[in-house]
Amino acid sequence: MIRIAVIGVGYWGPNFVRIMDELPQVQLVYVCDKEAKRFERLSVLYPHLTFTTDVKGVIEDANVDAVVVATGSDSHYEVGLSCLEHGKHVLIEKPLALNSADAARLVEEAQRRKRVLLVGHLLRYHRGIERLKAYIDEGYLGKILYIYTTRVNLGRIRKEESALWSFATHDVSVVNFLVGMQPELVTATGQSYLRKGVHDVVFVTLYYQGDVMAHLHVSWLDPHKIRKITIVGDKRMAVLDDMETTEKLRIYDKGVDFTPSYGDYAESLSVRIGDIYIPKIDMVEPLKVECQHFLDCIEKGAKPLTDGQHGLQVLRVLEAAEKSLNENGQAVRVEV
Ligand SMILES: NC(=O)c1ccc[n+]([C@@H]2O[C@H](COP(=O)([O-])OP(=O)(O)OC[C@H]3O[C@@H](n4cnc5c(N)ncnc54)[C@H](O)[C@@H]3O)[C@@H](O)[C@H]2O)c1
């Protein structure tokens, strides 16, 4: 049995409580939040669990093997570090921290203590993303030319982090995974309409080696709820629409073919519009896959798919984007 505590049960944390409570190899020993009012609903749903506001007591309890940190991102560093220092394995929500120096310190502490540090980059545990990656790796889409993602909706408006840090964290993690590298350059423009200094809408462009480009549109001030990734390869194109309940992924046999001719270059190009293929994907809730992976890593001493280093790489991109935002969209090199 792995003895788990969940710290932070505001909007997102209760999902961890639900999943951890169901997993057979878990003993959920504490549900913890600094605000007791968070327990009102949860204690009715889970009367058999122990609820506490004593964060320090939970972290210091030798009967806790691992902690899920689902507090607001401004406390990830402080709570996460304290857990690691007390020898706990830690699953920490994204973003790992609010700057790369703090994130690097968490990575170092996890390595030093030989503890598992998993960052909640949820989409890495999404079956549709996994399938997309498999198509890319086997060359089904051809060379990836460019990718664009849209992650917009109305609310939740946060104050401790901008839409860039709250939403684009997901997209940077996914696009890096799909193209298999870290971008070299970043540009970003955006606006803070609702609260000074906290961007509500951001447009980010990532430039990778080999002329691969990705554009991310994130906003919590938008009439639509869209979660979409479009990938344009030189053989095929793919769209993953996470708002679809069943047919999430579509592969378009579309492209532009080049047939050498004696005419000019444009005349040698012909547009190809072929079939649309919708693979069957057996979806499992990504958060459940993520939690199971965390437990497997603890049991086997394995490195998580989204380990601290992955979380740190994502933060380096976000920091470059933030710098670009503050410099009116100037291109900023991503720190290696
Ligand atoms: N992976 C995803 O798809 C996803 C979705 C939503 C939120 N999140 C992430 O989950 C985290 C939490 O987001 P949320 O929307 O639930 O925020 P929230 O503000 O609704 O909840 C945070 C909770 O943490 C508690 N808290 C804060 N500091 C604490 C501390 N030091 N000790 C104990 N409790 C503390 C607060 O009282 C609150 O109840 C954020 O990092 C967010 O980015 C991830």
The ligand as an ORCA input file, in Angstrom:
! r2SCAN-3c Opt
* xyz 0 1
  N      -3.914     19.676    -14.826
  C      -5.003     20.411    -15.041
  O      -5.690     20.256    -16.044
  C      -5.366     21.452    -14.029
  C      -6.652     21.981    -14.009
  C      -6.966     22.932    -13.042
  C      -5.993     23.345    -12.141
  N      -4.762     22.801    -12.205
  C      -3.701     23.232    -11.272
  O      -4.050     22.778     -9.975
  C      -3.596     23.727     -9.006
  C      -4.765     24.142     -8.150
  O      -5.691     24.821     -8.951
  P      -7.178     25.105     -8.432
  O      -7.904     25.633     -9.595
  O      -7.704     23.926     -7.721
  O      -6.904     26.285     -7.387
  P      -7.838     26.685     -6.159
  O      -7.386     28.049     -5.759
  O      -9.270     26.444     -6.480
  O      -7.441     25.645     -5.019
  C      -6.213     25.673     -4.360
  C      -6.438     25.174     -2.934
  O      -5.177     25.087     -2.296
  C      -5.308     25.592     -0.964
  N      -3.975     26.060     -0.559
  C      -3.266     27.092     -1.074
  N      -2.072     27.182     -0.482
  C      -2.023     26.165      0.427
  C      -1.039     25.725      1.335
  N       0.138     26.352      1.426
  N      -1.321     24.657      2.081
  C      -2.523     24.015      1.997
  N      -3.490     24.391      1.169
  C      -3.238     25.453      0.376
  C      -6.335     26.708     -1.062
  O      -6.936     26.941      0.197
  C      -7.298     26.121     -2.088
  O      -8.329     25.388     -1.470
  C      -2.970     24.879     -9.794
  O      -1.602     24.679     -9.857
  C      -3.550     24.742    -11.172
  O      -2.712     25.237    -12.198
  C      -4.436     21.860    -13.112
*
